[in-house]
Amino acid sequence: MNKNISALFEIAQKETRKIIGLMSGTSLDGLDIALCAISGAGENTAVKILEFETISYTEDIKTEIRKVFAQKTIDFQHLALLNEWIGLLHAGMVNDCLQKWNIPAHEVDLIASHGQTVLHAPKFLHQQEKFPNATLQIGDGDHIAVKTGVITLSDFRQKHVAGGGEGAPLAVYGDYLLFSKKGENRIMLNMGGIANFTYLPASQNAEEVFVTDTGTANTLMDIFTKHFFPEKSYDKDAEIAQTGTVNQILLTELKSDTFFQKSFPKTIGQELFNKAFVDLALAKTKLENISAPDLLATLTRLSAETIAEAIQFVVKNTGTPIEEFTVYMSGGGASNPLLVKWLKELLSCPFQKSDDLGISGDAKEAVLFAVLANETVAGGDYNFGTKKGIPSVTMGKISLPS
């Protein structure tokens, strides 16, 4: 038997596996690296975060990714080169962390790499009849495995698409395994570049679980913060937005996009929610000269209202009063006081952070990919039913170190 296959078999039999989860989101902030001790599988999964670090992307890295990110026309050679380069870059970051943590690579069982999303194209967006849903993450898993010496699982979203999904959101699987609680209806709300949430029913019935993107969370706010203030990457603590006034005419125009009328569940990315999206709305409303504070306030309100309306829609369909739900927030948006304030005004239910459930909101997404890798190696079958958006599939391609 190949030594790596033998090692994989042994890893699957372990009582506890050490798995590194890697996550880099569409905000291009950097790479989240979470070293987790994971025992059990399925609904018996237990996770302890041993180490966690976020390594920021340099401006050079961001610039190279933006050349292809959410672009319809690109330099194909650059994409191919970037795929290998990001893999090596992420592997180097992992090696640096292991050295800092004084942990030898041979003590790590698996790496679970999300990769760097450069295109998300569900069929409703690309509208080409003969082509299916598509999504693309770069950062080759073989390069990570070889450079770190650790068996690596990557490219998780492709199986989701192959199983009939849109490749997102994937948080639903880890959310269900880690955070379901008998007797409590939970909304696990993640507000990164794009907002998504998982509904976890009090029954803990996997077939009742629901997940969807809602639209923009921080993406548009970040784009226009950087546009008006090049030295800033985001509106820290909503300091700028809180001095502005929401422009209702612009808000109405932004919310008139057909994405918000599309039935749930749905997924989206910066392929729609980008600078051109807002520029078009500004031109239609003749508000090109709107002040930076007013625009950022309006974009923050857009995120709050579209998130709240999506949650209200799903809650209404459960037949349970919204007061009997608890929203657990994670992602950068959970630290935006204005966004959170408006969400609390729009939704009459308790709010907490995912940190209150024992998993840091900053580390949550990286941890969830570690959980997906654990399921691939040591898990069994669990059934989310046949409803759209949550195919019952095992995800992640396996790359061997040698």
C-alpha positions in Angstrom: 0.0 0.0 0.0 1.2 3.5 -0.8 2.6 5.0 2.4 0.4 8.1 2.1 -2.7 6.0 1.7 -1.6 4.0 4.7 -1.1 7.2 6.7 -4.5 8.5 5.6 -6.1 5.2 6.8 -4.4 5.6 10.2 -5.5 9.2 10.5 -9.1 8.2 9.9 -8.8 5.7 12.8 -7.5 8.2 15.3 -9.5 9.3 18.3 -8.4 12.9 17.8 -7.0 14.5 14.6 -4.9 17.6 14.3 -6.2 19.5 11.3 -5.2 23.0 10.0 -8.0 24.9 8.4 -7.1 27.7 5.9 -9.5 30.4 4.8 -9.1 33.5 2.6 -12.2 35.3 1.8 -13.3 37.7 -0.9 -12.3 40.7 1.1 -8.7 39.7 0.5 -7.7 40.6 4.0 -5.3 37.6 4.4 -5.1 34.0 5.3 -6.8 32.6 8.5 -4.9 29.6 9.9 -6.6 27.5 12.6 -4.9 24.5 14.1 -7.7 22.4 15.5 -7.9 19.2 17.5 -11.0 17.4 16.2 -12.5 14.3 17.7 -15.4 12.2 16.5 -17.3 13.0 13.3 -20.8 13.8 12.2 -23.1 15.0 15.1 -20.4 13.8 17.6 -17.8 16.2 16.3 -15.9 18.1 18.9 -13.4 20.9 18.1 -10.7 22.6 20.2 -8.8 25.5 18.6 -5.1 24.9 19.6 -3.7 27.9 17.7 -5.0 30.6 15.4 -3.5 33.4 13.4 -4.4 35.7 10.5 -1.6 36.6 8.2 -2.4 39.7 6.3 -2.0 39.9 2.5 0.5 42.5 1.3 -0.6 45.0 -1.2 1.4 43.1 -3.8 -0.6 39.9 -3.2 -3.9 41.8 -3.3 -2.9 43.5 -6.6 -2.0 40.2 -8.3 -5.3 38.6 -7.2 -7.4 41.6 -8.3 -6.1 41.2 -11.8 -8.3 38.1 -12.1 -10.8 38.4 -9.3 -14.4 38.5 -10.5 -13.2 39.6 -14.0 -14.8 38.3 -17.2 -11.7 39.0 -19.2 -8.3 38.1 -17.8 -4.7 37.1 -18.8 -5.1 33.3 -18.8 -1.3 32.8 -18.2 -1.5 35.0 -15.1 -4.4 32.9 -13.7 -2.4 29.7 -14.2 0.7 31.2 -12.6 -1.4 32.6 -9.7 -2.8 29.2 -9.0 0.6 27.8 -8.2 1.9 30.9 -6.5 -1.0 31.2 -4.1 -0.6 27.5 -3.2 3.1 28.1 -2.4 2.3 31.3 -0.6 -0.3 29.6 1.7 2.1 26.7 2.3 4.8 29.1 3.3 2.4 30.9 5.7 1.5 27.5 7.3 5.2 26.6 7.7 5.9 29.9 9.3 3.1 29.4 11.8 4.2 25.9 12.7 7.7 27.2 13.3 6.3 30.0 15.5 4.1 27.6 17.4 7.0 25.2 17.8 5.0 22.4 16.2 6.7 20.0 13.8 4.8 19.3 10.5 4.7 15.6 11.2 2.4 16.2 14.2 -0.3 17.7 11.9 -2.6 15.1 10.3 -4.3 17.2 7.6 -4.5 20.6 6.0 -7.9 21.8 4.8 -7.5 24.6 2.3 -10.4 26.6 1.0 -8.2 28.4 -1.5 -8.7 31.9 -2.9 -12.0 32.5 -4.7 -11.4 34.3 -8.0 -14.8 33.7 -9.7 -18.3 32.6 -8.5 -20.7 32.1 -11.3 -24.1 30.5 -10.4 -26.1 29.8 -13.5 -28.7 32.6 -12.8 -25.8 35.0 -13.0 -23.9 33.8 -16.1 -27.2 32.9 -17.9 -25.6 30.5 -20.4 -28.1 27.7 -20.8 -25.6 24.9 -21.7 -23.2 25.6 -18.8 -23.8 24.6 -15.2 -23.2 26.5 -12.0 -19.5 27.3 -11.6 -17.0 28.5 -9.0 -13.2 28.7 -9.0 -10.8 28.8 -6.1 -7.0 28.9 -6.7 -4.1 27.9 -4.6 -3.1 24.4 -5.7 -3.5 21.7 -3.0 -0.6 19.7 -4.4 1.8 22.6 -3.9 0.6 23.0 -0.3 1.0 19.2 0.4 4.5 19.0 -1.1 5.8 22.2 0.6 4.4 21.4 4.0 4.7 17.7 3.9 1.1 17.3 5.1 -1.7 15.6 3.4 -4.0 18.4 2.1 -7.6 18.5 1.2 -8.7 21.4 -1.1 -11.2 22.5 -3.8 -14.2 21.8 -1.5 -16.7 23.8 -3.5 -16.5 21.7 -6.7 -18.2 18.6 -5.2 -21.0 20.9 -3.9 -21.5 22.1 -7.5 -21.3 18.6 -8.9 -23.9 17.5 -6.3 -26.4 20.1 -7.6 -25.5 23.1 -5.4 -24.0 26.5 -6.4 -20.8 26.0 -4.5 -21.8 28.1 -1.6 -22.5 28.7 1.2 -20.6 25.7 2.7 -20.7 26.9 6.3 -24.0 25.0 6.7 -22.2 21.7 7.1 -20.0 22.8 9.9 -22.7 25.0 11.4 -25.0 22.0 11.7 -22.3 19.6 13.1 -20.9 22.1 15.7 -23.7 24.4 16.6 -27.1 22.7 16.5 -28.8 22.6 19.8 -31.9 20.7 20.8 -34.7 23.1 21.8 -33.1 26.3 20.4 -33.7 27.8 16.9 -30.5 29.3 15.8 -29.5 31.6 12.9 -25.7 31.4 12.3 -25.1 34.7 10.5 -21.7 35.3 8.8 -21.0 38.8 7.6 -17.8 38.8 5.5 -17.6 40.3 2.1 -21.0 38.6 1.3 -23.5 37.8 4.0 -24.9 34.3 4.5 -26.7 32.5 7.2 -27.6 29.0 8.3 -30.9 28.2 10.0 -30.5 25.5 12.6 -33.9 24.2 13.8 -34.6 23.3 17.4 -35.5 19.8 16.3 -31.9 19.2 15.1 -33.4 17.6 12.0 -30.8 18.0 9.2 -33.6 18.0 6.6 -35.0 21.2 8.0 -31.7 23.1 7.9 -31.6 26.0 5.5 -28.8 28.1 4.2 -28.5 31.1 1.8 -26.5 34.1 0.8 -28.4 37.3 1.4 -26.2 39.7 -0.7 -23.5 42.2 0.2 -22.3 42.5 3.8 -18.9 44.4 3.8 -18.0 44.3 0.1 -19.5 47.5 -1.1 -18.7 49.4 2.1 -15.1 48.3 1.8 -14.8 49.2 -1.9 -16.1 52.7 -1.4 -14.2 53.4 1.8 -11.0 52.6 -0.2 -12.3 54.7 -3.1 -12.8 57.8 -1.0 -10.0 57.2 1.4 -7.2 55.2 -0.3 -5.3 54.9 2.9 -8.2 52.9 4.5 -9.1 49.3 3.7 -12.5 49.6 5.6 -14.6 51.9 7.6 -13.4 50.9 11.1 -16.2 51.0 13.7 -18.4 52.7 11.0 -16.8 56.0 12.0 -17.5 57.5 8.6 -20.9 55.9 8.0 -22.2 57.0 11.4 -21.7 60.7 10.4 -23.8 60.2 7.2 -27.5 60.0 6.4 -29.2 57.2 4.5 -30.3 58.3 1.1 -33.7 56.5 0.6 -33.8 57.2 -3.1 -30.5 55.5 -3.7 -31.3 52.7 -1.2 -34.5 51.9 -3.1 -32.6 51.8 -6.4 -30.0 49.5 -5.0 -32.6 47.1 -3.6 -34.5 47.0 -6.9 -31.8 44.7 -8.4 -33.4 41.4 -9.5 -31.0 39.4 -7.2 -33.1 40.6 -4.2 -36.3 39.3 -5.8 -34.8 35.9 -6.7 -36.1 33.0 -4.6 -34.1 31.5 -1.7 -31.7 29.9 -1.4 -29.2 31.8 -3.6 -25.5 32.6 -3.8 -23.6 35.6 -5.1 -20.3 37.4 -5.0 -18.4 40.5 -6.3 -19.3 39.4 -9.8 -22.5 41.4 -9.1 -21.8 43.4 -5.9 -19.0 45.6 -7.2 -18.2 49.3 -7.8 -20.0 49.2 -11.1 -23.2 48.0 -9.4 -23.3 51.1 -7.2 -22.0 53.5 -9.9 -25.0 52.4 -12.1 -27.4 53.1 -9.3 -25.8 56.5 -8.6 -26.2 57.4 -12.3 -29.8 56.3 -12.5 -30.7 58.4 -9.4 -28.4 61.3 -10.5 -26.6 61.1 -7.1 -23.0 60.9 -8.4 -22.0 63.8 -6.1 -23.3 62.1 -2.9 -20.9 62.6 0.0 -18.8 59.7 1.3 -20.5 59.5 4.7 -24.0 59.5 3.1 -23.0 56.8 0.6 -21.4 54.6 3.3 -24.4 55.0 5.5 -26.7 54.0 2.6 -24.5 50.9 1.8 -24.5 49.9 5.4 -28.3 50.2 5.5 -28.5 48.1 2.3 -26.6 45.3 4.0 -28.7 45.6 7.2 -32.1 45.6 5.4 -31.3 42.8 2.9 -29.9 40.6 5.7 -32.9 41.2 7.9 -35.4 40.7 5.1 -33.9 37.3 4.2 -33.9 36.1 7.8 -37.5 37.3 8.2 -38.5 35.4 5.1 -37.0 32.1 6.3 -38.3 32.5 9.9 -41.9 33.2 8.6 -41.8 29.9 6.7 -40.9 28.0 9.8 -44.1 29.1 11.5 -42.1 30.0 14.7 -42.1 33.6 16.0 -38.9 35.4 15.4 -38.6 36.1 19.1 -37.9 32.4 19.6 -34.8 32.6 17.4 -31.2 33.6 18.4 -28.9 35.1 15.9 -25.2 34.3 16.3 -23.0 36.7 14.4 -19.5 36.2 12.9 -17.3 37.8 10.3 -16.1 41.4 10.0 -19.7 42.8 10.0 -20.2 41.6 13.5 -17.7 44.3 14.6 -19.5 47.0 12.7 -21.5 48.8 15.4 -23.9 50.6 12.9 -24.7 47.5 11.0 -25.3 45.5 14.2 -27.4 48.4 15.6 -29.7 48.4 12.6 -30.0 44.6 12.5 -31.1 44.6 16.1 -33.7 47.3 15.3 -35.0 45.3 12.3 -35.1 41.9 14.0 -36.9 41.4 17.3 -34.8 38.5 18.6 -31.7 38.0 20.8 -28.3 38.6 19.2 -25.0 37.0 20.3 -21.6 36.4 18.7 -20.4 32.9 17.7 -17.6 33.4 20.2 -20.3 32.7 22.9 -20.6 29.2 21.5 -16.9 28.5 22.0 -15.6 29.2 18.5 -14.0 32.6 17.8 -15.8 34.5 15.1 -12.5 35.3 13.5 -11.5 31.7 13.3 -14.9 30.2 12.5 -14.6 29.8 8.7 -11.2 28.3 8.9 -12.4 25.9 11.6 -15.4 24.9 9.5 -13.2 23.8 6.6 -11.1 21.7 9.0 -14.4 20.1 10.0 -15.2 19.4 6.3 -11.8 17.7 5.9 -12.5 15.7 9.1 -15.8 14.5 7.6 -14.1 13.5 4.3 -11.6 11.3 6.1 -13.5 10.0 9.2 -17.2 10.9 8.7 -20.1 8.9 7.6 -23.3 9.8 5.8 -25.7 12.4 7.0 -28.8 13.5 5.1 -29.8 17.1 4.5 -32.6 15.9 2.3 -33.1 16.8 -1.4 -33.9 20.5 -1.1 -32.0 22.9 -3.2 -28.7 24.4 -2.0 -27.5 21.6 0.4 -26.5 18.5 -1.4 -25.5 15.6 0.9 -22.0 15.2 -0.3 -18.5 14.7 1.0 -16.1 17.4 -0.2 -12.4 18.0 -0.8 -9.8 16.7 -3.2 -6.9 14.9 -1.5 -3.3 15.9 -2.3 -0.5 13.7 -1.1 2.9 15.2 -0.1 5.0 12.8 -2.2 
